Amino acid sequence: MPTFDYRAENAQGHRCRGRLEAENPRHARQLLRERGLWPFQLKELRGEQGARRAGRLSAADLALLTLQLSTLVQAGLPLEEALEVVARQTSKRRVAGLLWAVRGRVMEGHALAVALSKFPAAFPELFRATVAAGERSGHLGHVLEQLAAYTQARQASRQKIQMALIYPSILMFASVAIVGFLLGYVVPDVVKIFVDSGQPLPLLTRALISLSDGVRQFGLVFLGGALALFSGWRWSLRQPLWRLRWHALALNIPLIGVLLRAMEAARFASTLAILGKSAVPLVDALEIAAAVIGNQTIRARMSEVARSVREGSTLTRSLERSGDIPPMMLHMIASGERAGELDAMLARAAEQQEASLAARIALMVSLFEPAMLLVMGAVVLLIVLAILLPILSLNQLVN
């Protein structure tokens, strides 16, 4: 049944807007009049148009609508009614439009996973594959509940990392801005007195004057060059070959490479665990988990792991050959394979890896803050010395 966006006035003359389903525009106007509304604008919303409006869903929106949908499905509501309730309940029009489009396809007879596959930007492959497994097993409500918990946990982990990096980023930006301000505006006025005196200046002061002149004359050029380099780097990330090279280079950077491997290992294990709990076959789960990984180099190696398992190798041996999974996780996965509890051990290994990753990031941030303060203090000390040395020299000449 088509969905219509409407703008209308009630009996008091107040304007309102909303969305409803009707067989045709005439039926929609009739339904609105029965509600005491007088429509002055009515527009049919196509499924594809709703998908374009929705675009990507944030992790918070996806987790919320998944949890609401799982609650309604487990309460016994038919799927189309559950989708309608969630669409009416959400306050975001783009999310509501997406849900109405999905409901329309479900009403046409498509399975939920098939309806979601029409909107890949909003529902990632992991989400769609898990929903398909839940529909096959007949436990869609339980699977949706697991998906909501997984999405919320991923969002919480991402927010924790982002919050830990906010203060160092602000500190670095403030330090660069302060030093640039000193070199561009404060230092030239102070050292002008020494230059006009005609006395020989210390080496540190001459270096500071040269650096200050360079910042004033070529500061905008340097800033433009930095922006051009950043734009070129962003463009190269959109090219498959260059993106693969950058991702391979990132894994070889000290400290950053270790963190990237730990992050991708935790993401791989948690994705594999949720797919295994949803009764997705192991080989299919490995292929989906490999597609979720962000680093292209690690993704290629995980795809080889899926191919190796498909050919008959054990999961532990294939992951060990890839070299991207930490030894402790390999040991836990091997124990899960032997005991027949692979899903539970994968979930436990992912939790342990995420806790270890959070501890590493916290340690790096705690070390970065004093290091940044020391660097900033050293720069300010050099500037102060460069200004004080000529003053001391002038005092000695006067004496």
C-alpha positions, 0 to 999 in steps of 0.5 A: 500500500502506498505511503503519503506525506501530508501537510494539513490543518486541524479544526483550530487552524493549526498546521501539522504534518505526518505520514499515512498509508492509503490506496490512493491520494483520494483515499488518503484525503478521506482518511485525513478528513475522518481524523478532522484534518484538512490536507493542503499538500499530499505527496506519495513517498516511494520506497527508493525515495525514502532510501535516498532520504535516509542514507546511512543510519547512525549506530544509535538509531540502528540499535534503537529501532532494532531493539524496538522491533525485537520487542514487538516481534517477541510480543507476538505482533506480525512483522508488518505491524511491528514495522508500522509501530516503530515507524510511527514512534520514531521522531526522525522523519528520514528513519521513519521513511526508511521503515515505511519503505521496508514495510512496503516491501514486506507487505509485497511479500518479500522477506525482511532480509530481502527488503533490507537488502534494497537499502545497503547504505542503512543496513550493513551486510552483517545486519542483513545476514543475521536477520536472514538467519533469524528468519530461517531459524524462526527466532527473528525476535531473539536474533534482533535482540542480539543484534541490538545488543551487539550494535549498542556494544559497538557504539559504546566501544567506539564512543569510549575510544573517541572520548579518550582521544578528544582531550589529546586532540584539543591539546595538540590543536591548542599548542600549534595555535599558540606557537603559531600566534607567538611566532606570527604576531608576538615575537616580531614586535618584541625582537624589532627593538633588538634588530633596530639596535644594530647589535649582534644577536645570539644564534637562537634569536636569529633563528627565531626571527627567521622562523617568525618571518617564514611563518608570517610570509609563507604561513598561508602557503604552508597551510594551503599546501597542508590542505592540498596534501590532506585532500590528495590523501583523501582522494587516494583513499578512494582509489582501491590500489592506493587505499590498499597501500595506505592500509598496508603502510598503517600496519607497519607504523609503530604503536599504531599498527599494533592498535589497528591489529587489535581493533580489527581482531576484536571486530572480527571476533565479535562479528563472528560470535554474533553470526554464530549465535544466529545460526549462520554457517561458519564459512558464510560467517567468516566471509561476512566477518571479513567484509566488516573489517576496515583495513583492506590488508587484513580483510584480504587475509581474513578472506583467505581464512574463509577460503581455507576453512571452506577447503577443510582446514580448522579455524584456529590453524587458518587464523594462525597462518594469517598472523593478525590474531593475538596468541591469547585469542587463538588459544581461546578460539582453539579451546572453543573449537575443541569443546564445541563452544566456539560462539561463546569463546569468540564472544569472550575473546572479543570482550577480552580484546576490546578491554585490552584495546581500551587499556592500551589506548588509555595508556597511550593517552596518559603518556601523550598528555605529559609528553605534549606538555613537555614539548609545549614547555620546551618550545615556550622556553626556547622562545623566552630564551631567544628574547631574553638573551639579547636583553642580557647582552644589552645590559652587559653593554650598558654596564 
